Amino acid sequence: MHEITARMRAVERAVATSPGAPDWRGELADRIAELRAAFLADLGRSMRSAEATAASAPWLSTRLTMLRREQARIADDFDRLVEACAELEVETLRRHVFALLSRLARSRQLDVNLLYESVDIDLGGEQ
């Protein structure tokens, strides 16, 4: 299983645990921080493939730029969410966590889609 996927599942498990559990907020913050680290590592690899994609498929450059901006916002939101773990009301915190996980999943899917589009067209698909 891909590291980031495993970390996403760990966050999902942590947020689903009873908030009455000992140090629930601390555990959740730790899982979010681990996911952030995995995201940043994955982002580094993704940036290298994006450079290759932009070089071979310049028509995707605008979408790649938009994706990179969203990924930067996601990274910033990870930091804010870790800090907010100690302060937010439980249900609000859960909503924020699930919203961030959803944005992260969409971002990863868009990244894969853009890579696929660049390869598909290079190998004979239609533009």
C-alpha positions as CSV (number, residue, x, y, z in Angstrom):
1,M,0.0,0.0,0.0
2,H,1.2,3.5,-0.8
3,E,2.5,5.4,2.2
4,I,0.1,8.3,1.8
5,T,-2.8,5.9,1.5
6,A,-1.8,4.2,4.7
7,R,-1.5,7.5,6.5
8,M,-4.9,8.7,5.3
9,R,-6.4,5.5,6.7
10,A,-4.7,6.1,10.0
11,V,-6.2,9.5,10.2
12,E,-9.6,8.1,9.4
13,R,-9.3,5.6,12.1
14,A,-8.0,8.2,14.6
15,V,-10.9,10.6,13.9
16,A,-13.4,7.8,14.1
17,T,-12.2,6.7,17.6
18,S,-14.2,7.9,20.6
19,P,-13.2,11.4,21.6
20,G,-13.4,10.2,25.2
21,A,-10.4,8.0,24.6
22,P,-7.2,9.0,26.4
23,D,-5.3,11.7,24.5
24,W,-7.7,11.5,21.5
25,R,-6.8,14.9,20.3
26,G,-3.1,14.3,20.7
27,E,-3.3,11.0,18.8
28,L,-5.3,12.6,16.0
29,A,-2.8,15.5,15.7
30,D,0.0,13.0,15.5
31,R,-1.7,11.0,12.7
32,I,-2.4,14.3,10.8
33,A,1.2,15.3,11.2
34,E,2.3,11.9,9.8
35,L,0.0,12.3,6.9
36,R,1.3,15.8,6.2
37,A,4.9,14.3,6.1
38,A,3.8,11.6,3.7
39,F,1.9,14.2,1.6
40,L,5.0,16.4,1.4
41,A,7.2,13.4,0.4
42,D,4.7,12.4,-2.2
43,L,4.5,16.0,-3.4
44,G,8.2,16.0,-4.1
45,R,7.9,12.9,-6.3
46,S,4.8,14.4,-7.9
47,M,6.6,17.7,-8.7
48,R,9.3,15.8,-10.7
49,S,6.6,14.0,-12.7
50,A,4.8,17.3,-13.2
51,E,7.9,18.8,-14.8
52,A,8.1,15.9,-17.2
53,T,4.4,16.2,-17.9
54,A,4.7,20.0,-18.6
55,A,7.6,19.4,-20.9
56,S,5.8,16.7,-22.9
57,A,2.3,18.1,-22.7
58,P,2.3,21.9,-22.5
59,W,-1.4,22.1,-23.0
60,L,-1.8,20.8,-19.4
61,S,0.4,23.5,-17.8
62,T,-2.5,25.6,-16.6
63,R,-4.2,22.6,-14.9
64,L,-0.8,21.6,-13.4
65,T,-0.4,25.1,-12.0
66,M,-3.8,25.0,-10.5
67,L,-3.1,21.6,-9.0
68,R,0.2,22.9,-7.5
69,R,-1.6,25.8,-5.9
70,E,-4.2,23.5,-4.4
71,Q,-1.5,21.2,-3.1
72,A,0.2,24.2,-1.4
73,R,-3.1,25.2,0.2
74,I,-3.5,21.6,1.4
75,A,-0.1,21.6,3.0
76,D,-0.9,24.9,4.8
77,D,-4.2,23.4,6.0
78,F,-2.5,20.4,7.5
79,D,-0.5,22.8,9.7
80,R,-3.6,24.7,10.8
81,L,-5.5,21.5,11.4
82,V,-2.8,20.1,13.7
83,E,-2.9,23.3,15.7
84,A,-6.7,23.3,15.8
85,C,-6.8,19.7,17.2
86,A,-6.5,21.1,20.8
87,E,-9.1,23.8,20.3
88,L,-12.0,22.9,18.0
89,E,-15.2,21.3,19.1
90,V,-15.2,17.6,18.3
91,E,-17.7,17.5,15.5
92,T,-16.2,20.7,13.9
93,L,-12.8,19.1,14.1
94,R,-14.1,15.9,12.5
95,R,-15.7,17.9,9.6
96,H,-12.4,19.7,9.0
97,V,-10.5,16.5,9.0
98,F,-12.8,14.8,6.6
99,A,-12.9,17.8,4.3
100,L,-9.1,17.9,4.2
101,L,-9.0,14.2,3.4
102,S,-11.5,14.7,0.6
103,R,-9.5,17.5,-0.9
104,L,-6.3,15.4,-0.6
105,A,-8.0,12.5,-2.4
106,R,-9.2,14.8,-5.2
107,S,-5.8,16.3,-5.5
108,R,-4.1,12.9,-5.8
109,Q,-6.7,11.8,-8.4
110,L,-6.2,14.9,-10.5
111,D,-2.4,14.4,-10.4
112,V,-2.8,10.9,-11.7
113,N,-5.4,12.0,-14.3
114,L,-3.0,14.7,-15.7
115,L,-0.2,12.3,-15.9
116,Y,-2.4,9.8,-17.7
117,E,-3.6,12.4,-20.1
118,S,-0.1,13.4,-21.0
119,V,0.9,9.8,-21.6
120,D,-2.3,8.8,-23.4
121,I,-1.9,11.6,-26.0
122,D,1.8,10.9,-26.4
123,L,1.1,7.3,-27.2
124,G,-1.5,8.0,-29.8
125,G,-4.6,9.3,-28.1
126,E,-6.4,12.3,-29.4
127,Q,-5.9,15.8,-28.2
